[in-house]
């Protein structure tokens, strides 16, 4: 999958052995360093030849009017997009006034490494200048996990075989409003055509300059976003150490700050330059205050010492890996990729601190820096079971969004709250309602994530004091969105119409199975929570009732709706339809769809896709995993075998879910195939869009695939259970989880499962394939395993349903949408057989 000559296998490091100017976008993403608040893409410090010069601050965004071709009531009106913060990475080197430029440089040696143990990006190269001088350049870049607002860059330049004048130009550039102050252009040209996954381009000036100043070797720039009113400041300190003679000159302007060091370098005498950078942002705090915060950050870093910052980073990551590292014995390539994915989760979420986790983290501008349901379903399980505080922070972001969610629900004629499908500031920013606003399941996803966090941690204090508002307000929406219907058998049923499920290739449908199943959970969870509060926390219950105007009869209505929730089922096919009319559609023949027509969303109009049984991503299958306790083993197998051949995998969210269910129902080789695709989605650029940033949700799903897929862990009803599915050629899979206040280490082998509890904590009860166990603090339990579950060869195929019939007796038909050759194509009004005819004839 990866070019192992260029990116060799190393369990703890990602190393690049040569620079490829044609794949800079992907390598920038792969070598990003960030901490969840601040992200610096893996741009070369010379500041040239970038796919995207990217410096991103989580939540720092601009707003703009959404221009719909045809406006309607309730459409999202104001869009949001992440802003490219001023770039402080530039440390440009000149020797004999010749710049190091990667398009023409004679590089005798080159190596760039992201070390996941200490969180530092390093680059070492040997450059032979046109005059024959050999120059050793070593560079380090770190975004601190411990110091949220701090980045550190070290540059060491040594002319090895001659004396020479050396210049180092350290810069801060506002690239958002001026791509390149030297008038150059990026080496990368964007592909033509529409791609909804990319960032919106803003034509007007975004960052309005406020203050800029130079004080000694410290520079500062500050700005306010034109429309959103958000403010930010960046300041940089410079520390030079050398025995060579040097001078320094500075330039400060509203959109650029330069600190130029001119050195008379002697052969073999190094020049060491450290750049300390601080970023601060806010929703509107005056920029003068933000500059003061930057000053304090830099003063503290200088006082403690640069080396201390690197020591703190290593200690922080030692703790992270102790509670997060998943180990796969005997497969260093898989181990390397797994650790890279886990490291990306830390870089996306660690210091989000009450902000959301963007779909691309802080590694790129893809999806405009928006927060989706990705966090709740794909990222939060990892956070809850390894670093619960991060999960709590992410959920508090949803608590803060409740006022906007209430307004949105009211706008859509519902009570309670409706969380936005995509957002930064809490307002809905999806311009295409059918695949955006209509995904009401976001409400249930948020409530589900809250329940998972509480189950994993026992943190009912957070639930009762503030997060209960999420459970109540989301449950309220379902009771007004849904409706009751009298069935022929005399029993009433509860239905939800006009929604879109996770599969965005099927929109605005009735009784989407995933939505109904998750709404049922949401309703039950809310009812159970308020009833437990009434007895366990009466004061919090009273405050909640007053705050939300809660009526105890509401809980009865929630439970009644949940019990009567309509769950579609087809007796004829023996499966759960994705929605009420899904099986009426024709079946898209994915097996015979050319690769050049994928992903479908870039080659077919949505109306073409909507007419077929074809999935962008797992929908029913995801419900089978999240709510697996409500489906039998036979139902899971039948549903998986039907939907797997219909799933394109055009979404990177899909493979991890298919891997988990494939493992559970016995398609063991297929499970490993899906897992590896997800594992290398960015590292091997399998979807050809890794240049836009890390697929953070897929990285989170990798952890879930390992722990819940191959590890077989579930937590239904708050009970910890295991049913392992170790791949045949893996000697051992080992991972830690934190259950309430106890950290467990699970080691899975072909014939046994070993559970070890740390010394601190409480006894933990769990079951393995129906047998109950309890492990005490400091103890170890060995559970024998007779097998690793059922094993089914191959993979499901549409051919399995060649003679399948719908409920009305009609056969399922399979086809690929094509333009019939018998229909003449007329272009521009001119006769097709007359190439000389004028267009306006």
C-alpha positions in Angstrom: 0.0 0.0 0.0 2.8 2.4 0.9 6.0 3.0 -0.9 8.2 1.3 1.7 11.4 2.5 0.1 10.3 6.1 0.7 8.4 5.4 4.0 10.2 2.5 5.7 8.6 0.4 8.4 9.3 1.5 11.9 6.9 0.8 14.8 7.3 4.2 16.4 8.3 6.6 13.6 7.0 7.7 10.2 10.1 8.5 8.1 10.3 10.0 4.6 13.6 9.2 2.8 13.2 11.7 -0.1 11.1 14.7 -1.0 8.6 14.3 -3.8 7.3 17.7 -5.0 4.3 15.9 -6.8 2.9 14.5 -3.6 3.5 17.4 -1.3 -0.2 17.6 -0.3 -0.2 14.1 1.2 3.1 14.4 2.9 2.0 17.7 4.4 -0.9 15.9 6.0 1.1 12.9 7.1 3.7 15.1 8.9 1.3 17.6 10.5 2.0 18.4 14.2 -0.8 19.6 16.4 -2.4 19.4 19.7 -6.2 19.8 19.1 -6.1 23.6 19.4 -3.2 24.5 17.1 -2.1 22.5 14.0 0.9 23.1 11.7 0.8 21.2 8.4 4.0 19.4 7.4 5.1 22.3 5.2 8.8 22.6 4.5 10.3 25.5 6.6 11.5 27.2 3.4 7.9 28.2 2.8 7.7 27.2 -0.8 6.2 24.4 -3.0 3.2 23.6 -0.8 -0.1 22.1 -1.6 -1.6 24.2 1.3 0.4 26.4 3.6 -1.6 25.4 6.6 -1.7 26.8 10.2 -5.1 26.1 11.8 -6.6 27.0 15.1 -9.6 24.9 16.1 -12.8 26.9 15.9 -11.2 30.0 14.4 -13.5 30.7 11.5 -15.0 33.2 9.2 -18.7 33.4 8.2 -20.3 34.1 4.9 -23.7 34.2 3.3 -24.9 30.9 1.8 -26.3 31.7 -1.7 -28.9 29.2 -2.6 -30.0 29.0 -6.2 -33.6 28.8 -4.9 -34.2 29.9 -1.3 -36.7 28.3 1.0 -37.7 28.9 4.6 -35.3 27.3 7.1 -32.4 26.8 4.7 -29.1 27.5 6.4 -28.2 31.1 5.7 -24.7 31.6 7.0 -21.8 29.4 6.3 -18.7 29.0 8.4 -15.2 28.0 7.3 -11.9 27.6 9.1 -9.4 30.4 8.6 -5.8 29.8 7.7 -4.0 31.5 10.6 -0.8 33.5 9.9 2.1 31.1 9.0 5.0 31.3 11.5 6.8 28.2 10.2 9.0 30.0 7.7 12.8 29.7 8.5 14.4 30.2 5.1 18.1 29.5 4.6 20.4 31.3 2.1 24.1 30.4 1.5 26.1 32.9 -0.7 22.6 34.5 -1.1 21.5 31.3 -2.9 18.2 30.0 -1.4 17.6 26.4 -0.5 14.8 25.6 -3.0 13.5 22.1 -3.3 12.7 22.3 -7.0 16.4 22.7 -8.0 18.4 21.9 -4.8 21.1 19.2 -5.0 20.3 17.2 -1.9 22.9 14.6 -1.1 20.9 13.4 2.0 17.3 13.9 3.1 15.3 12.4 5.9 12.2 13.7 7.6 10.8 11.8 10.6 7.7 12.2 12.8 8.6 10.5 16.1 5.3 9.4 17.8 7.1 8.8 21.2 8.2 12.4 21.7 5.8 14.2 19.3 8.6 16.0 17.3 8.9 16.4 13.6 12.6 16.3 12.5 14.3 16.9 9.2 17.9 16.4 8.3 19.5 17.1 5.0 22.8 17.7 3.3 22.7 20.4 0.6 25.4 20.9 -2.0 25.1 24.5 -3.2 25.8 25.5 -6.9 29.3 26.6 -5.8 30.1 23.2 -4.2 29.6 24.1 -0.6 28.1 21.3 1.6 25.6 22.5 4.1 24.1 20.4 6.9 20.7 21.6 8.0 18.8 20.0 10.9 15.3 21.2 11.8 12.8 20.3 14.5 9.2 21.3 14.9 6.9 20.7 17.8 3.4 21.8 18.9 3.2 21.3 22.6 0.5 19.2 24.2 1.4 20.5 27.6 1.5 24.2 26.6 -1.7 24.5 24.5 -0.6 27.8 22.8 3.0 27.1 22.1 5.0 25.8 19.1 8.8 25.4 19.0 11.1 25.3 16.0 14.8 24.6 16.0 17.1 25.2 13.1 20.8 24.3 12.9 22.9 25.3 9.9 26.5 24.2 9.4 28.6 24.9 6.3 30.9 21.9 6.4 33.7 22.5 3.9 34.1 26.3 3.5 33.5 29.7 5.0 30.4 31.3 3.6 27.8 34.1 4.3 24.6 32.5 5.6 21.3 34.3 6.0 18.3 32.9 7.8 15.0 34.7 7.3 12.4 33.9 10.0 8.9 35.1 9.0 5.3 35.3 10.0 3.1 35.6 7.0 -0.7 36.2 6.7 -1.2 33.7 3.9 -5.0 33.8 4.2 -5.1 37.2 2.5 -1.9 36.9 0.5 -0.8 33.4 -0.7 2.9 34.4 -1.2 4.4 37.8 -0.5 7.1 37.1 -3.1 4.6 36.7 -5.9 5.3 33.0 -6.4 2.7 30.4 -6.7 2.2 27.0 -5.1 3.5 24.0 -6.9 0.2 22.2 -6.6 -2.7 23.0 -9.0 -6.1 22.0 -7.7 -7.9 19.4 -9.8 -10.8 20.9 -11.9 -14.3 19.9 -11.0 -16.7 20.0 -8.1 -15.8 18.3 -4.8 -18.1 19.0 -1.8 -15.4 17.8 0.6 -13.2 20.8 0.0 -13.1 24.2 1.7 -15.1 27.2 0.6 -13.0 30.0 -1.0 -13.5 33.5 0.3 -13.0 36.3 -2.1 -12.9 39.3 0.2 -10.2 40.1 2.8 -10.8 37.9 5.8 -8.3 39.0 8.4 -8.3 42.7 9.3 -5.0 43.8 10.8 -5.2 45.3 14.3 -1.8 45.6 16.1 1.7 44.7 14.9 4.9 45.4 16.6 8.5 44.4 17.0 10.3 44.4 20.4 13.9 43.2 20.2 13.8 39.8 18.6 10.1 39.3 19.4 7.4 40.0 16.7 3.7 40.1 17.0 0.7 40.3 14.6 -3.0 40.4 15.4 -6.2 40.3 13.4 -10.0 40.3 13.6 -12.0 38.3 11.2 -14.2 40.5 9.0 -17.6 38.9 9.4 -17.4 36.5 12.4 -15.6 39.1 14.6 -13.2 36.4 16.0 -9.8 37.7 17.0 -6.4 36.2 17.1 -2.8 37.1 17.8 0.5 35.4 17.0 3.9 36.3 18.5 7.3 34.8 17.9 10.5 34.9 19.9 14.0 34.2 18.4 17.0 32.8 20.2 20.3 32.4 18.3 23.4 30.6 19.5 26.6 30.6 17.4 30.3 31.4 17.7 30.1 33.0 14.3 29.7 36.8 13.8 26.2 37.8 13.0 23.8 40.8 12.7 20.0 40.9 12.9 17.5 43.1 11.0 13.8 43.1 11.4 10.8 44.2 9.4 7.2 44.5 10.7 4.2 45.2 8.5 0.5 44.4 9.0 0.7 41.1 7.0 4.4 40.1 7.6 7.0 40.0 10.2 10.6 39.3 9.3 13.7 38.6 11.5 16.7 38.3 9.3 20.0 36.9 10.7 23.1 37.5 8.6 26.0 35.3 9.7 29.6 35.1 8.6 29.8 31.3 8.9 33.1 29.6 9.4 33.5 26.0 8.2 32.2 23.5 10.7 30.9 26.2 13.1 27.1 25.6 13.6 24.4 28.3 13.7 21.5 27.3 16.1 18.3 29.3 15.9 15.2 28.6 18.0 11.8 30.1 17.2 9.2 30.1 20.0 5.7 30.8 18.6 2.5 31.4 20.5 -1.1 31.6 19.1 -4.2 32.8 21.0 -7.7 33.3 19.7 -11.1 34.2 21.0 -14.7 34.9 19.9 -14.1 38.6 20.3 -11.6 39.5 23.1 -9.6 42.6 22.0 -6.4 41.7 20.2 -4.3 43.7 22.7 -5.4 41.2 25.4 -4.5 38.3 23.1 -1.1 39.7 22.5 -0.5 39.9 26.2 -1.4 36.3 26.5 1.1 35.4 23.7 3.7 37.4 25.6 3.0 35.4 28.8 3.2 32.1 27.0 6.6 33.0 25.4 8.0 34.4 28.7 7.1 31.2 30.5 8.7 29.1 27.8 11.9 31.1 27.8 12.1 31.1 31.5 11.7 27.3 31.7 14.1 26.7 28.8 13.6 25.3 25.4 14.9 21.8 26.3 12.3 21.7 29.1 9.5 22.0 26.5 10.7 18.9 24.7 11.1 17.0 28.0 7.5 17.9 28.9 6.3 16.8 25.5 8.0 13.4 26.0 6.5 12.9 29.5 3.0 13.8 28.2 3.3 11.3 25.4 4.6 8.6 27.8 1.3 9.0 29.7 -0.7 9.0 26.5 0.8 5.8 25.1 0.5 4.1 28.5 -3.3 4.5 28.4 -3.8 4.3 24.7 -1.3 2.1 22.9 -2.7 -0.9 20.9 0.0 -3.5 20.2 -0.1 -5.9 17.3 2.6 -8.6 17.6 4.5 -9.7 14.6 3.3 -7.0 12.2 5.5 -3.9 12.5 3.8 -2.3 9.4 0.4 -2.6 11.0 1.8 -1.4 14.3 3.3 1.7 12.7 0.1 2.6 11.0 -2.0 2.0 14.1 0.2 4.2 16.2 0.1 6.9 13.5 -3.7 6.8 13.7 -3.8 6.9 17.5 -1.3 9.8 17.4 -3.6 11.7 15.0 -6.4 11.3 17.5 -4.3 12.9 20.2 -3.3 15.7 17.8 -7.0 16.3 16.9 -8.6 16.1 20.4 -6.1 16.5 23.2 -6.3 20.3 23.7 -9.7 20.9 22.0 -10.7 21.8 25.5 -14.4 22.3 25.1 -14.3 22.9 21.3 -15.3 20.2 18.9 -13.1 17.8 17.0 -13.1 18.8 13.4 -13.5 16.1 10.7 -9.8 16.9 9.7 -8.7 17.8 13.2 -6.2 20.7 12.8 -4.3 19.1 9.9 -6.1 20.7 6.9 -8.9 22.7 5.6 -11.0 19.8 4.3 -14.7 20.0 5.2 -14.0 23.7 6.2 -13.0 22.7 9.7 -16.5 21.6 10.6 -17.7 19.4 13.4 -19.9 16.4 12.4 -21.3 13.3 14.0 -17.9 11.9 13.4 -16.8 12.9 16.9 -19.7 11.2 18.8 -19.7 7.9 16.9 -16.1 7.4 15.7 -13.8 9.4 18.0 -15.6 9.6 21.4 -15.3 5.9 22.2 -11.5 6.1 22.0 -11.6 9.2 24.2 -14.0 7.7 26.7 -12.0 4.5 27.2 -8.5 6.0 27.2 -8.7 9.7 28.4 -12.2 10.4 29.7 -11.5 14.1 30.3 -11.1 14.6 26.6 -14.5 12.9 26.0 -16.1 15.1 28.7 -14.7 18.2 27.0 -16.1 17.1 23.6 -19.5 16.5 25.1 -19.5 19.9 26.9 -19.2 21.4 23.4 -22.6 20.0 22.6 -24.0 21.3 25.9 -22.8 24.8 24.9 -24.5 24.3 21.5 -27.9 23.7 23.0 -29.3 27.2 22.7 -28.6 27.2 18.9 -30.0 23.7 18.7 -33.2 24.8 20.4 -33.6 27.6 17.9 -33.0 25.2 15.0 -35.6 22.8 16.3 -38.1 25.7 16.6 -37.3 26.8 13.1 -38.2 23.3 11.9 -41.5 23.1 13.8 -40.2 20.8 16.5 -39.8 21.0 20.2 -36.6 20.3 22.1 -33.3 20.7 20.3 -31.9 19.7 16.9 -28.1 19.7 16.7 -26.6 21.0 13.4 -25.4 18.5 10.9 -22.2 20.5 10.2 -21.0 23.5 12.2 -18.3 25.3 14.0 -20.2 27.9 16.0 -23.3 25.9 16.7 -25.4 27.1 13.8 -26.3 24.8 10.9 -23.9 25.3 8.0 -25.1 22.6 5.6 -26.2 24.2 2.4 -27.7 20.9 1.0 -30.5 20.1 3.4 -31.3 16.6 2.0 -27.9 15.2 3.0 -27.4 17.7 5.8 -30.2 19.0 8.0 -32.3 16.0 7.2 -29.8 13.8 9.1 -31.8 14.1 12.4 -29.9 11.1 13.7 -27.3 13.5 14.9 -29.5 14.0 17.9 -29.4 10.4 18.8 -25.7 10.1 18.0 -24.9 12.8 20.6 -27.2 11.2 23.2 -25.6 7.8 22.5 -22.1 9.2 22.9 -23.2 10.8 26.2 -24.5 7.4 27.4 -21.3 5.7 26.3 -19.2 8.2 28.2 -21.3 7.7 31.4 -21.2 3.9 31.1 -17.4 3.9 30.7 -16.6 6.4 33.4 -19.5 6.4 35.9 -19.5 10.2 35.7 -23.2 10.7 36.7 -22.3 14.1 38.2 -21.6 15.5 34.7 -24.8 13.9 33.4 -27.0 15.1 36.2 -25.6 18.6 36.5 -25.6 19.7 32.8 -25.6 16.9 30.2 -29.1 15.7 31.1 -30.3 18.7 29.1 -29.0 17.0 26.0 -30.9 13.8 26.8 -34.1 15.6 27.5 -34.1 18.0 24.6 -33.1 15.4 22.0 -35.9 13.0 23.3 -38.4 15.8 23.0 -37.7 16.3 19.4 -38.4 12.7 18.5 -41.8 12.9 20.1 -42.9 15.7 17.8 -41.0 14.6 14.7 -42.4 11.1 14.9 -46.1 10.2 14.8 -48.4 7.4 15.7 -50.2 5.1 13.3 -52.8 2.3 13.8 -51.6 -0.9 12.4 -53.8 -3.7 10.9 -53.1 -6.0 13.9 -54.6 -3.4 16.2 -51.3 -2.3 17.7 -50.1 1.3 17.4 -46.7 1.9 16.0 -44.4 5.0 16.1 -42.9 6.3 12.8 -40.3 8.9 11.8 -40.6 10.3 8.3 -38.6 12.6 6.1 -35.1 12.0 7.4 -31.7 10.9 6.0 -29.7 8.2 7.7 -25.9 7.9 7.7 -26.0 6.7 4.0 -26.0 10.0 2.1 -26.8 8.1 -1.2 -30.3 7.7 0.1 -32.0 10.9 1.3 -35.2 12.2 2.9 -36.9 8.8 3.5 -39.5 7.3 5.8 -38.5 5.1 8.7 -34.8 4.9 8.1 -33.8 1.9 10.2 -30.6 3.5 11.7 -32.5 6.7 12.7 -35.4 4.7 14.3 -33.2 2.3 16.2 -31.0 5.2 17.5 -34.0 7.4 18.3 -35.4 4.4 20.3 -32.2 4.3 22.3 -32.3 8.1 22.8 -35.9 8.0 24.1 -35.1 5.2 26.6 -31.9 6.7 27.8 -33.6 10.1 28.5 -36.5 8.4 30.4 -34.2 6.2 32.4 -31.9 9.2 33.2 -34.6 11.5 34.6 -36.2 8.7 36.6 -32.8 7.7 38.2 -32.2 11.4 38.9 -35.4 11.8 40.8 -34.3 9.2 43.4 -30.5 9.5 43.2 -30.0 13.2 42.9 -33.3 15.0 43.9 -31.8 18.5 44.0 -30.3 18.1 40.5 -33.6 16.7 39.4 -35.5 19.7 40.7 -33.1 22.1 39.1 -33.4 20.3 35.8 -37.2 20.3 36.0 -37.2 24.1 36.6 -34.6 24.8 34.0 -36.3 22.7 31.2 -39.9 22.9 32.3 -39.9 19.1 32.6 -43.2 17.3 33.1 -42.8 13.7 34.6 -45.4 12.5 32.1 -42.9 13.2 29.3 -40.8 10.2 30.4 -43.9 8.0 30.0 -44.4 9.3 26.5 -40.8 8.7 25.6 -40.9 5.1 26.8 -44.2 4.5 25.0 -42.8 5.8 21.7 -39.6 3.8 22.1 -41.6 0.5 22.7 -43.7 1.2 19.6 -40.9 2.3 17.3 -41.4 0.9 13.9 -38.4 -1.2 12.8 -38.6 -2.1 9.1 -38.3 -5.8 8.2 -38.8 -7.8 5.0 -40.0 -11.4 5.6 -39.5 -12.2 2.0 -35.8 -11.3 1.9 -35.2 -12.0 5.6 -33.5 -8.6 6.2 -34.1 -5.2 7.6 -34.7 -2.7 4.8 -32.7 0.5 5.2 -36.0 2.4 5.0 -39.6 1.8 3.9 -39.0 2.0 0.2 -35.3 1.1 -0.1 -36.1 -2.4 -1.5 -38.4 -1.0 -4.2 -35.4 0.6 -5.9 -33.3 -1.1 -8.6 -29.9 -2.5 -7.4 -26.7 -0.7 -8.5 -24.2 -3.2 -9.8 -21.1 -2.1 -8.0 -19.2 -5.2 -9.1 -19.3 -3.9 -12.7 -19.0 -0.2 -12.1 -15.7 1.1 -13.6 -13.2 2.5 -11.1 -13.1 5.8 -13.1 -16.7 6.4 -12.1 -15.9 6.4 -8.4 -16.6 7.9 -6.0 -20.1 8.0 -7.3 -20.8 11.5 -5.8 -18.3 13.0 -8.2 -19.6 11.3 -11.3 -23.4 11.0 -11.0 -26.1 13.5 -10.2 -27.6 12.9 -6.8 -31.0 12.1 -8.4 -29.4 9.3 -10.3 -27.9 7.8 -7.2 -31.0 8.2 -5.1 -33.0 6.0 -7.5 -30.9 2.9 -6.7 -30.0 0.6 -3.9 -26.5 1.8 -3.4 -24.8 3.0 -0.2 -22.1 5.6 0.4 -21.4 4.1 3.8 -22.7 1.6 6.3 -26.1 2.4 7.5 -28.1 -0.6 8.7 -24.7 -2.3 9.4 -23.8 0.6 11.7 -27.0 0.1 13.6 -26.2 -3.6 14.0 -23.0 -2.6 15.7 -24.1 0.3 17.9 -27.3 -1.4 19.0 -26.2 -5.0 18.4 -28.1 -6.2 21.6 -31.4 -5.7 19.7 -30.5 -8.0 16.8 -30.0 -11.7 16.7 -26.9 -13.3 15.3 -29.0 -14.6 12.3 -30.3 -11.1 11.6 -26.8 -9.6 11.7 -25.5 -12.2 9.2 -28.4 -11.8 6.8 -28.3 -8.0 6.9 -24.5 -7.9 6.5 -24.6 -10.2 3.5 -27.2 -8.1 1.8 -25.8 -4.6 2.4 -22.1 -5.3 2.0 -22.2 -5.8 -1.8 -24.2 -2.5 -2.0 -21.7 -0.4 -0.1 -19.3 1.6 -2.2 -17.0 2.7 0.6 -17.0 6.2 -0.9 -17.0 7.4 2.6 -14.0 6.7 4.8 -16.4 6.2 7.7 -17.6 2.9 6.3 -14.7 0.5 6.3 -14.2 0.3 10.0 -17.9 -0.5 10.6 -17.9 -3.2 7.9 -14.7 -4.6 9.5 -16.4 -4.9 12.9 -19.5 -6.6 11.6 -17.6 -8.8 9.2 -15.5 -10.1 12.1 -18.6 -10.6 14.3 -20.5 -12.7 11.7 -17.5 -14.7 10.6 -16.1 -13.1 7.5 -12.7 -12.9 9.1 -10.5 -12.3 6.0 -12.9 -9.6 4.8 -12.8 -8.0 8.2 -9.0 -7.7 8.0 -9.3 -6.4 4.4 -11.6 -3.6 5.5 -9.5 -2.9 8.6 -6.3 -2.5 6.5 -8.1 -0.2 4.0 -9.2 2.0 6.9 -5.8 1.8 8.5 -4.0 3.1 5.4 -6.7 5.5 4.1 -4.4 8.5 4.7 -0.9 6.8 4.8 -1.5 5.3 1.3 -3.9 8.1 0.2 -6.5 5.4 -0.8 -9.3 8.0 -1.4 -7.0 10.4 -3.2 -7.9 13.2 -0.8 -5.5 12.8 2.1 -3.9 16.1 1.0 -7.0 17.9 2.5 -6.2 16.6 6.0 -6.3 13.6 8.2 -9.5 11.5 8.2 -9.9 11.8 12.0 -13.1 9.7 12.2 -11.5 6.9 10.3 -8.5 7.0 12.7 -10.9 6.7 15.6 -12.7 3.9 13.9 -9.3 2.1 13.6 -9.2 1.9 17.4 -12.8 0.7 17.5 -12.0 -2.0 14.9 -9.2 -3.3 16.9 -10.9 -3.1 20.3 -14.5 -3.9 19.4 -14.0 -5.8 16.1 -11.0 -8.1 16.7 -11.1 -7.5 20.5 -14.8 -8.2 20.6 -15.5 -5.6 23.3 -19.1 -4.3 23.9 -20.7 -2.3 26.6 -24.5 -2.8 26.0 -26.6 -1.9 29.1 -23.4 -0.8 30.8 -22.0 -4.3 31.0 -18.5 -5.0 29.8 -18.4 -8.1 27.6 -15.9 -9.7 25.2 -16.2 -12.0 22.2 -12.8 -11.9 20.5 -12.0 -12.4 16.8 -8.2 -12.3 16.5 -7.0 -12.5 12.9 -5.4 -15.8 12.1 -1.9 -14.6 11.5 -1.7 -12.2 14.5 0.1 -13.8 17.4 -1.2 -11.3 19.9 -3.4 -8.2 20.2 -3.0 -6.1 23.3 -4.8 -2.9 24.4 -5.6 -0.9 27.5 -9.1 0.4 28.4 -10.2 2.4 31.4 -13.4 1.2 33.0 -14.6 3.7 35.6 -11.5 4.2 37.8 -9.6 1.0 36.8 -7.2 0.6 33.9 -7.3 -2.9 32.3 -4.8 -4.4 30.0 -6.3 -6.9 27.6 -4.1 -9.4 25.8 -5.7 -11.6 23.2 -4.1 -14.8 21.8 -5.5 -17.6 19.7 -6.3 -19.8 22.7 -6.6 -17.4 25.6 -7.5 -13.9 26.8 -5.6 -12.3 29.6 -7.1 -9.5 31.6 -4.9 -7.5 34.0 -6.0 -4.7 36.3 -3.8 -1.9 37.6 -3.0 -1.6 41.3 -5.2 1.5 41.7 -8.9 1.3 41.2 -11.8 -1.0 42.0 -12.7 -4.6 41.0 -14.1 -4.9 37.5 -16.8 -7.4 36.4 -17.0 -8.6 32.8 -18.0 -11.5 30.8 -16.4 -13.5 28.0 -18.8 -15.3 25.7 -21.4 -15.5 28.5 -19.1 -16.5 31.3 -18.7 -14.0 34.1 -15.5 -12.9 35.8 -14.3 -10.3 38.2 -10.7 -9.0 38.3 -9.4 -7.3 41.4 -6.8 -4.4 41.4 -3.4 -5.8 40.7 -4.7 -9.2 39.7 -4.7 -11.1 36.4 -7.3 -13.5 34.9 -6.6 -15.9 32.1 -9.7 -16.9 30.1 -9.3 -19.9 27.8 -10.7 -19.6 24.3 -11.9 -22.6 22.3 -11.9 -20.6 19.0 -12.0 -17.1 17.5 -15.6 -17.3 16.4 -17.1 -18.6 13.2 -15.1 -18.4 9.9 -16.8 -17.8 6.5 -14.7 -17.8 3.3 -14.8 -15.0 0.7 -17.2 -12.1 0.8 -20.9 -11.6 0.2 -21.9 -11.0 -3.5 -25.0 -9.7 -5.3 -25.0 -13.1 -7.0 -26.3 -14.5 -3.7 -29.6 -12.7 -4.4 -30.0 -13.7 -8.1 -33.5 -15.2 -7.4 -34.5 -13.0 -4.5 -37.9 -11.4 -4.6 -39.4 -8.4 -3.0 -42.6 -8.5 -0.9 -44.7 -7.9 -4.0 -43.1 -10.9 -5.7 -40.9 -8.9 -8.2 -37.3 -10.0 -8.8 -34.4 -7.7 -7.7 -32.7 -6.4 -10.8 -29.1 -5.3 -11.0 -27.7 -2.6 -13.3 -25.2 0.3 -13.7 -26.6 3.7 -14.8 -25.5 4.3 -18.4 -26.4 6.7 -21.2 -28.3 4.7 -23.9 -26.4 5.0 -27.2 -29.6 5.0 -29.2 -30.5 8.5 -27.8 -28.8 11.2 -29.8 -26.9 13.8 -27.8 -27.3 17.4 -28.9 -24.8 19.9 -27.6 -25.3 23.7 -27.4 -28.3 23.7 -29.8 -26.2 22.8 -32.8 -26.9 19.7 -34.9 -24.5 16.9 -33.8 -23.7 15.8 -37.3 -22.7 19.3 -38.4 -19.6 20.3 -36.5 -19.5 23.7 -38.4 -22.9 24.7 -37.2 -22.8 27.8 -35.1 -23.7 27.3 -31.4 -26.5 29.8 -31.6 -28.0 28.5 -34.9 
